[in-house]
Amino acid sequence: MLKFFCGVLLALGTMVAPCTQAASVLFLNPGTTGEAFWLSYSQFMQAAARDLAMDLRIQYADHLAETTLAQAREALQGPGRPDYLVFVNEQYVAPEILRLAQGSGVKLFMVNNALTPDQMSLLGSQPEKYPDWLGSLVPNDEEGGYLMLKELIRLHPPAAPGQVIELLAFSGLKVTPAAQLREKGMMRALAEHPEVRLRQLVYGGWTRERAYEQAGLLFKRYPRASLVWTANDEMAFGVMQAYVEAGGEPGKDALFGTINHSPAALRALLDGRLSVLLGGHFSLGGWALVQLHDYDQGVDFGQYGGRDRQIPLLQLIDRAQAERLLTLGVRQDYGVDFQKLSAKGQPASYRYPFSLQTLLH
């Protein structure tokens, strides 16, 4: 709105200096300020916003769908509306946010969890109803779940004749698309390895405390379990704590794998407690800001990779990469020149270079 008034004032000749207003962005972070992943996610977005001269605000929902929807309602129907609203389809909140946004003039962008196939079938047939919905960026969650189990199995000693390798799995929230996709990937890997037996899959709700409680019971029930698949690092640490208390040594008596390269997870990989770690998707919000900045500059970012994109961000992290990521984590700019990633002025063949390699160059 301020941009409009600037243009009017300039047209009337009442201002002599150029009047520019930074694009305002509100990110509805579904997590908590105490979660390393969501905190690093916000910090990477803030680095991008500084570099791109965007006005970024972040609100946390503590994994409560009703909080996210209340924040969205205020942002979309209240007095101080942002130019752009970035949000996550955690707990299936996207359709309601799209409904709330109608007529608001606020542009919408989804990250991490986009619409589910069922939601797409309901909403995708009416794209004209949501002209302010710009697009989405999601990671390769299914592949991430698959790669984690495949690598755990590769690292595990072969099963003795007539024996099986016992696996325990800790997923996130049943109503989070990312958790469902990671599970699906794990099941795909499991189907390729009949020597591995999934003893139990539980939902730790992404939290250390819940996974710790569940693991305490499961390790008593399945003392021979030697592979542990966890959908995020917070749960992995809860499960490892329970395993140590049960008399086991992570990385030796059982192999643990997880997703999210928080500093604690990187250090656990380096010291051998974690055997498999995947990461990279904490950068999605920052990459989304590059696209929104381009849109604000009149660039059709859909021409440079698509309106709705899945990026192969989740990849196995080795020890050298872990060392590099720990070093980058203490830098406010993460070593990235976000301006240089813009598609403005680029040829039609240009594709946004959004990857973990952009960080690890």
SEFIMAR-702390 format. One record per residue (C-alpha): residue number from 1; residue in three letters; chain; x, y, z. Coordinates in steps of 0.2 Angstrom, whole numbers, plus 5000, padded with zeros to 4 digits. Example, Ala and Ser with C-alpha at 12.3 -4.5 7.8 and 13.67 -1.06 7.14 Angstrom:
REM residues 2
{atom 1,'ALA','A',{5062,4978,5039}}
{atom 2,'SER','A',{5068,4995,5036}}
//
This chain:
REM residues 361
{atom 1,'MET','A',{5000,5000,5000}}
{atom 2,'LEU','A',{5014,5012,5004}}
{atom 3,'LYS','A',{5022,5009,4987}}
{atom 4,'PHE','A',{5005,5014,4979}}
{atom 5,'PHE','A',{5005,5030,4989}}
{atom 6,'CYS','A',{5023,5034,4984}}
{atom 7,'GLY','A',{5018,5032,4966}}
{atom 8,'VAL','A',{5004,5044,4968}}
{atom 9,'LEU','A',{5014,5057,4976}}
{atom 10,'LEU','A',{5027,5056,4963}}
{atom 11,'ALA','A',{5014,5058,4950}}
{atom 12,'LEU','A',{5007,5073,4958}}
{atom 13,'GLY','A',{5025,5081,4959}}
{atom 14,'THR','A',{5024,5082,4978}}
{atom 15,'MET','A',{5040,5072,4981}}
{atom 16,'VAL','A',{5056,5075,4972}}
{atom 17,'ALA','A',{5066,5061,4980}}
{atom 18,'PRO','A',{5062,5043,4975}}
{atom 19,'CYS','A',{5051,5034,4987}}
{atom 20,'THR','A',{5054,5016,4989}}
{atom 21,'GLN','A',{5046,5004,5002}}
{atom 22,'ALA','A',{5054,4988,5007}}
{atom 23,'ALA','A',{5043,4973,5003}}
{atom 24,'SER','A',{5036,4967,5019}}
{atom 25,'VAL','A',{5035,4948,5023}}
{atom 26,'LEU','A',{5028,4939,5037}}
{atom 27,'PHE','A',{5033,4921,5040}}
{atom 28,'LEU','A',{5022,4910,5051}}
{atom 29,'ASN','A',{5035,4898,5058}}
{atom 30,'PRO','A',{5025,4882,5064}}
{atom 31,'GLY','A',{5039,4878,5077}}
{atom 32,'THR','A',{5046,4885,5093}}
{atom 33,'THR','A',{5061,4896,5097}}
{atom 34,'GLY','A',{5068,4882,5107}}
{atom 35,'GLU','A',{5070,4870,5092}}
{atom 36,'ALA','A',{5087,4871,5083}}
{atom 37,'PHE','A',{5079,4867,5066}}
{atom 38,'TRP','A',{5066,4881,5066}}
{atom 39,'LEU','A',{5078,4893,5074}}
{atom 40,'SER','A',{5091,4891,5061}}
{atom 41,'TYR','A',{5077,4891,5048}}
{atom 42,'SER','A',{5072,4909,5054}}
{atom 43,'GLN','A',{5090,4914,5055}}
{atom 44,'PHE','A',{5094,4909,5037}}
{atom 45,'MET','A',{5078,4919,5031}}
{atom 46,'GLN','A',{5084,4934,5041}}
{atom 47,'ALA','A',{5101,4933,5032}}
{atom 48,'ALA','A',{5092,4933,5015}}
{atom 49,'ALA','A',{5080,4947,5020}}
{atom 50,'ARG','A',{5095,4958,5025}}
{atom 51,'ASP','A',{5104,4955,5009}}
{atom 52,'LEU','A',{5088,4958,4999}}
{atom 53,'ALA','A',{5083,4973,5009}}
{atom 54,'MET','A',{5066,4965,5013}}
{atom 55,'ASP','A',{5056,4969,5029}}
{atom 56,'LEU','A',{5054,4951,5037}}
{atom 57,'ARG','A',{5044,4947,5053}}
{atom 58,'ILE','A',{5043,4930,5060}}
{atom 59,'GLN','A',{5029,4923,5072}}
{atom 60,'TYR','A',{5030,4906,5080}}
{atom 61,'ALA','A',{5015,4894,5083}}
{atom 62,'ASP','A',{5023,4881,5094}}
{atom 63,'HIS','A',{5016,4867,5083}}
{atom 64,'LEU','A',{4998,4873,5087}}
{atom 65,'ALA','A',{4987,4874,5071}}
{atom 66,'GLU','A',{4975,4885,5080}}
{atom 67,'THR','A',{4989,4898,5084}}
{atom 68,'THR','A',{4995,4898,5065}}
{atom 69,'LEU','A',{4977,4901,5059}}
{atom 70,'ALA','A',{4975,4915,5072}}
{atom 71,'GLN','A',{4991,4923,5066}}
{atom 72,'ALA','A',{4986,4921,5048}}
{atom 73,'ARG','A',{4968,4929,5052}}
{atom 74,'GLU','A',{4976,4944,5060}}
{atom 75,'ALA','A',{4989,4946,5046}}
{atom 76,'LEU','A',{4976,4944,5032}}
{atom 77,'GLN','A',{4961,4953,5039}}
{atom 78,'GLY','A',{4969,4965,5052}}
{atom 79,'PRO','A',{4976,4983,5048}}
{atom 80,'GLY','A',{4994,4980,5046}}
{atom 81,'ARG','A',{4994,4968,5032}}
{atom 82,'PRO','A',{5011,4962,5024}}
{atom 83,'ASP','A',{5015,4961,5006}}
{atom 84,'TYR','A',{5019,4943,5007}}
{atom 85,'LEU','A',{5014,4929,5019}}
{atom 86,'VAL','A',{5025,4914,5019}}
{atom 87,'PHE','A',{5018,4898,5028}}
{atom 88,'VAL','A',{5020,4880,5031}}
{atom 89,'ASN','A',{5005,4867,5027}}
{atom 90,'GLU','A',{5009,4859,5044}}
{atom 91,'GLN','A',{4993,4850,5051}}
{atom 92,'TYR','A',{4984,4854,5035}}
{atom 93,'VAL','A',{4981,4873,5038}}
{atom 94,'ALA','A',{4984,4878,5020}}
{atom 95,'PRO','A',{4966,4878,5013}}
{atom 96,'GLU','A',{4960,4888,5028}}
{atom 97,'ILE','A',{4974,4901,5025}}
{atom 98,'LEU','A',{4970,4902,5007}}
{atom 99,'ARG','A',{4952,4905,5011}}
{atom 100,'LEU','A',{4956,4919,5024}}
{atom 101,'ALA','A',{4967,4927,5011}}
{atom 102,'GLN','A',{4954,4930,4998}}
{atom 103,'GLY','A',{4952,4948,4994}}
{atom 104,'SER','A',{4966,4953,5006}}
{atom 105,'GLY','A',{4978,4958,4993}}
{atom 106,'VAL','A',{4992,4948,5002}}
{atom 107,'LYS','A',{5002,4937,4991}}
{atom 108,'LEU','A',{5005,4919,4998}}
{atom 109,'PHE','A',{5019,4907,4997}}
{atom 110,'MET','A',{5021,4890,5005}}
{atom 111,'VAL','A',{5037,4881,5011}}
{atom 112,'ASN','A',{5042,4864,5017}}
{atom 113,'ASN','A',{5024,4856,5017}}
{atom 114,'ALA','A',{5014,4861,5001}}
{atom 115,'LEU','A',{4997,4855,4997}}
{atom 116,'THR','A',{4993,4836,4999}}
{atom 117,'PRO','A',{4987,4827,4984}}
{atom 118,'ASP','A',{4969,4827,4992}}
{atom 119,'GLN','A',{4970,4846,4995}}
{atom 120,'MET','A',{4976,4848,4977}}
{atom 121,'SER','A',{4962,4839,4970}}
{atom 122,'LEU','A',{4950,4850,4980}}
{atom 123,'LEU','A',{4958,4867,4977}}
{atom 124,'GLY','A',{4968,4864,4961}}
{atom 125,'SER','A',{4953,4863,4951}}
{atom 126,'GLN','A',{4949,4881,4955}}
{atom 127,'PRO','A',{4965,4891,4954}}
{atom 128,'GLU','A',{4956,4907,4948}}
{atom 129,'LYS','A',{4949,4907,4966}}
{atom 130,'TYR','A',{4966,4910,4973}}
{atom 131,'PRO','A',{4975,4923,4962}}
{atom 132,'ASP','A',{4987,4928,4976}}
{atom 133,'TRP','A',{4994,4911,4979}}
{atom 134,'LEU','A',{5011,4912,4971}}
{atom 135,'GLY','A',{5018,4895,4973}}
{atom 136,'SER','A',{5028,4884,4984}}
{atom 137,'LEU','A',{5045,4876,4988}}
{atom 138,'VAL','A',{5047,4859,4996}}
{atom 139,'PRO','A',{5061,4847,4999}}
{atom 140,'ASN','A',{5063,4829,4994}}
{atom 141,'ASP','A',{5056,4822,5010}}
{atom 142,'GLU','A',{5052,4805,5003}}
{atom 143,'GLU','A',{5069,4803,4996}}
{atom 144,'GLY','A',{5076,4809,5013}}
{atom 145,'GLY','A',{5067,4795,5022}}
{atom 146,'TYR','A',{5073,4782,5009}}
{atom 147,'LEU','A',{5091,4788,5009}}
{atom 148,'MET','A',{5092,4788,5028}}
{atom 149,'LEU','A',{5087,4770,5030}}
{atom 150,'LYS','A',{5097,4764,5015}}
{atom 151,'GLU','A',{5113,4771,5022}}
{atom 152,'LEU','A',{5109,4764,5040}}
{atom 153,'ILE','A',{5107,4747,5032}}
{atom 154,'ARG','A',{5123,4749,5022}}
{atom 155,'LEU','A',{5133,4753,5038}}
{atom 156,'HIS','A',{5126,4739,5048}}
{atom 157,'PRO','A',{5135,4722,5049}}
{atom 158,'PRO','A',{5126,4709,5038}}
{atom 159,'ALA','A',{5113,4699,5047}}
{atom 160,'ALA','A',{5118,4681,5052}}
{atom 161,'PRO','A',{5110,4667,5042}}
{atom 162,'GLY','A',{5092,4665,5048}}
{atom 163,'GLN','A',{5093,4681,5058}}
{atom 164,'VAL','A',{5085,4698,5055}}
{atom 165,'ILE','A',{5090,4716,5058}}
{atom 166,'GLU','A',{5078,4724,5070}}
{atom 167,'LEU','A',{5072,4742,5066}}
{atom 168,'LEU','A',{5063,4755,5076}}
{atom 169,'ALA','A',{5056,4771,5068}}
{atom 170,'PHE','A',{5051,4787,5076}}
{atom 171,'SER','A',{5040,4798,5064}}
{atom 172,'GLY','A',{5034,4816,5067}}
{atom 173,'LEU','A',{5016,4821,5067}}
{atom 174,'LYS','A',{5003,4810,5057}}
{atom 175,'VAL','A',{4995,4827,5051}}
{atom 176,'THR','A',{5011,4834,5044}}
{atom 177,'PRO','A',{5015,4830,5025}}
{atom 178,'ALA','A',{5033,4830,5028}}
{atom 179,'ALA','A',{5032,4816,5041}}
{atom 180,'GLN','A',{5021,4806,5029}}
{atom 181,'LEU','A',{5033,4807,5015}}
{atom 182,'ARG','A',{5048,4803,5025}}
{atom 183,'GLU','A',{5039,4787,5032}}
{atom 184,'LYS','A',{5034,4783,5014}}
{atom 185,'GLY','A',{5053,4784,5009}}
{atom 186,'MET','A',{5058,4773,5024}}
{atom 187,'MET','A',{5045,4760,5019}}
{atom 188,'ARG','A',{5051,4760,5001}}
{atom 189,'ALA','A',{5069,4756,5007}}
{atom 190,'LEU','A',{5062,4743,5019}}
{atom 191,'ALA','A',{5053,4734,5005}}
{atom 192,'GLU','A',{5071,4732,4996}}
{atom 193,'HIS','A',{5078,4724,5012}}
{atom 194,'PRO','A',{5069,4708,5018}}
{atom 195,'GLU','A',{5083,4705,5031}}
{atom 196,'VAL','A',{5077,4721,5040}}
{atom 197,'ARG','A',{5062,4719,5051}}
{atom 198,'LEU','A',{5052,4735,5057}}
{atom 199,'ARG','A',{5047,4731,5075}}
{atom 200,'GLN','A',{5037,4747,5078}}
{atom 201,'LEU','A',{5034,4764,5071}}
{atom 202,'VAL','A',{5028,4777,5083}}
{atom 203,'TYR','A',{5024,4796,5082}}
{atom 204,'GLY','A',{5035,4807,5093}}
{atom 205,'GLY','A',{5027,4823,5088}}
{atom 206,'TRP','A',{5044,4830,5083}}
{atom 207,'THR','A',{5049,4832,5101}}
{atom 208,'ARG','A',{5063,4826,5111}}
{atom 209,'GLU','A',{5053,4823,5127}}
{atom 210,'ARG','A',{5039,4812,5118}}
{atom 211,'ALA','A',{5052,4802,5109}}
{atom 212,'TYR','A',{5062,4799,5125}}
{atom 213,'GLU','A',{5046,4792,5133}}
{atom 214,'GLN','A',{5042,4781,5119}}
{atom 215,'ALA','A',{5060,4775,5117}}
{atom 216,'GLY','A',{5061,4770,5135}}
{atom 217,'LEU','A',{5047,4757,5132}}
{atom 218,'LEU','A',{5052,4751,5115}}
{atom 219,'PHE','A',{5070,4747,5120}}
{atom 220,'LYS','A',{5063,4736,5134}}
{atom 221,'ARG','A',{5051,4728,5122}}
{atom 222,'TYR','A',{5064,4726,5108}}
{atom 223,'PRO','A',{5081,4725,5116}}
{atom 224,'ARG','A',{5089,4718,5100}}
{atom 225,'ALA','A',{5084,4733,5090}}
{atom 226,'SER','A',{5100,4739,5081}}
{atom 227,'LEU','A',{5094,4751,5069}}
{atom 228,'VAL','A',{5085,4767,5074}}
{atom 229,'TRP','A',{5077,4779,5060}}
{atom 230,'THR','A',{5070,4796,5067}}
{atom 231,'ALA','A',{5062,4809,5057}}
{atom 232,'ASN','A',{5071,4824,5065}}
{atom 233,'ASP','A',{5085,4828,5076}}
{atom 234,'GLU','A',{5075,4833,5092}}
{atom 235,'MET','A',{5067,4815,5092}}
{atom 236,'ALA','A',{5084,4807,5089}}
{atom 237,'PHE','A',{5092,4815,5104}}
{atom 238,'GLY','A',{5077,4809,5115}}
{atom 239,'VAL','A',{5079,4792,5108}}
{atom 240,'MET','A',{5098,4791,5111}}
{atom 241,'GLN','A',{5096,4797,5129}}
{atom 242,'ALA','A',{5084,4783,5132}}
{atom 243,'TYR','A',{5096,4771,5124}}
{atom 244,'VAL','A',{5110,4776,5134}}
{atom 245,'GLU','A',{5100,4774,5150}}
{atom 246,'ALA','A',{5095,4757,5144}}
{atom 247,'GLY','A',{5114,4752,5144}}
{atom 248,'GLY','A',{5117,4755,5125}}
{atom 249,'GLU','A',{5130,4765,5116}}
{atom 250,'PRO','A',{5124,4775,5101}}
{atom 251,'GLY','A',{5134,4772,5085}}
{atom 252,'LYS','A',{5141,4755,5092}}
{atom 253,'ASP','A',{5127,4744,5099}}
{atom 254,'ALA','A',{5114,4752,5088}}
{atom 255,'LEU','A',{5115,4764,5073}}
{atom 256,'PHE','A',{5105,4780,5073}}
{atom 257,'GLY','A',{5100,4791,5058}}
{atom 258,'THR','A',{5090,4807,5057}}
{atom 259,'ILE','A',{5086,4823,5048}}
{atom 260,'ASN','A',{5091,4841,5052}}
{atom 261,'HIS','A',{5109,4847,5053}}
{atom 262,'SER','A',{5107,4857,5069}}
{atom 263,'PRO','A',{5124,4861,5077}}
{atom 264,'ALA','A',{5121,4847,5090}}
{atom 265,'ALA','A',{5117,4835,5076}}
{atom 266,'LEU','A',{5132,4839,5067}}
{atom 267,'ARG','A',{5143,4837,5082}}
{atom 268,'ALA','A',{5134,4820,5086}}
{atom 269,'LEU','A',{5139,4814,5068}}
{atom 270,'LEU','A',{5157,4820,5071}}
{atom 271,'ASP','A',{5158,4811,5087}}
{atom 272,'GLY','A',{5150,4795,5080}}
{atom 273,'ARG','A',{5134,4795,5090}}
{atom 274,'LEU','A',{5124,4798,5075}}
{atom 275,'SER','A',{5129,4787,5060}}
{atom 276,'VAL','A',{5118,4795,5047}}
{atom 277,'LEU','A',{5113,4813,5045}}
{atom 278,'LEU','A',{5103,4822,5031}}
{atom 279,'GLY','A',{5100,4841,5030}}
{atom 280,'GLY','A',{5099,4856,5019}}
{atom 281,'HIS','A',{5080,4860,5020}}
{atom 282,'PHE','A',{5082,4873,5033}}
{atom 283,'SER','A',{5087,4885,5019}}
{atom 284,'LEU','A',{5070,4884,5010}}
{atom 285,'GLY','A',{5063,4900,5018}}
{atom 286,'GLY','A',{5078,4910,5012}}
{atom 287,'TRP','A',{5077,4903,4995}}
{atom 288,'ALA','A',{5058,4908,4995}}
{atom 289,'LEU','A',{5063,4926,4999}}
{atom 290,'VAL','A',{5074,4926,4983}}
{atom 291,'GLN','A',{5059,4922,4973}}
{atom 292,'LEU','A',{5048,4934,4982}}
{atom 293,'HIS','A',{5061,4948,4979}}
{atom 294,'ASP','A',{5061,4944,4961}}
{atom 295,'TYR','A',{5042,4944,4960}}
{atom 296,'ASP','A',{5042,4961,4968}}
{atom 297,'GLN','A',{5054,4967,4955}}
{atom 298,'GLY','A',{5043,4961,4941}}
{atom 299,'VAL','A',{5051,4944,4937}}
{atom 300,'ASP','A',{5040,4929,4934}}
{atom 301,'PHE','A',{5050,4917,4944}}
{atom 302,'GLY','A',{5040,4902,4938}}
{atom 303,'GLN','A',{5049,4903,4921}}
{atom 304,'TYR','A',{5065,4899,4930}}
{atom 305,'GLY','A',{5061,4882,4938}}
{atom 306,'GLY','A',{5042,4882,4940}}
{atom 307,'ARG','A',{5029,4889,4951}}
{atom 308,'ASP','A',{5028,4874,4963}}
{atom 309,'ARG','A',{5045,4866,4965}}
{atom 310,'GLN','A',{5052,4851,4975}}
{atom 311,'ILE','A',{5071,4854,4978}}
{atom 312,'PRO','A',{5083,4839,4981}}
{atom 313,'LEU','A',{5089,4848,4997}}
{atom 314,'LEU','A',{5090,4833,5009}}
{atom 315,'GLN','A',{5106,4824,5006}}
{atom 316,'LEU','A',{5118,4813,5016}}
{atom 317,'ILE','A',{5131,4824,5026}}
{atom 318,'ASP','A',{5148,4818,5028}}
{atom 319,'ARG','A',{5161,4823,5041}}
{atom 320,'ALA','A',{5169,4836,5030}}
{atom 321,'GLN','A',{5153,4844,5026}}
{atom 322,'ALA','A',{5148,4843,5044}}
{atom 323,'GLU','A',{5164,4853,5049}}
{atom 324,'ARG','A',{5160,4866,5035}}
{atom 325,'LEU','A',{5142,4868,5041}}
{atom 326,'LEU','A',{5147,4871,5059}}
{atom 327,'THR','A',{5158,4885,5053}}
{atom 328,'LEU','A',{5145,4893,5042}}
{atom 329,'GLY','A',{5132,4892,5057}}
{atom 330,'VAL','A',{5142,4905,5066}}
{atom 331,'ARG','A',{5141,4917,5051}}
{atom 332,'GLN','A',{5127,4929,5050}}
{atom 333,'ASP','A',{5127,4929,5031}}
{atom 334,'TYR','A',{5130,4910,5029}}
{atom 335,'GLY','A',{5142,4914,5016}}
{atom 336,'VAL','A',{5128,4917,5003}}
{atom 337,'ASP','A',{5126,4932,4992}}
{atom 338,'PHE','A',{5107,4931,4990}}
{atom 339,'GLN','A',{5107,4945,4977}}
{atom 340,'LYS','A',{5117,4935,4965}}
{atom 341,'LEU','A',{5104,4921,4965}}
{atom 342,'SER','A',{5091,4933,4957}}
{atom 343,'ALA','A',{5084,4928,4940}}
{atom 344,'LYS','A',{5082,4946,4936}}
{atom 345,'GLY','A',{5091,4949,4919}}
{atom 346,'GLN','A',{5095,4931,4917}}
{atom 347,'PRO','A',{5093,4921,4901}}
{atom 348,'ALA','A',{5077,4909,4900}}
{atom 349,'SER','A',{5089,4894,4903}}
{atom 350,'TYR','A',{5093,4901,4921}}
{atom 351,'ARG','A',{5088,4890,4935}}
{atom 352,'TYR','A',{5088,4895,4953}}
{atom 353,'PRO','A',{5104,4886,4961}}
{atom 354,'PHE','A',{5095,4882,4977}}
{atom 355,'SER','A',{5105,4868,4985}}
{atom 356,'LEU','A',{5116,4863,4999}}
{atom 357,'GLN','A',{5130,4865,4988}}
{atom 358,'THR','A',{5127,4884,4987}}
{atom 359,'LEU','A',{5131,4884,5005}}
{atom 360,'LEU','A',{5145,4872,5004}}
{atom 361,'HIS','A',{5154,4881,4990}}
//
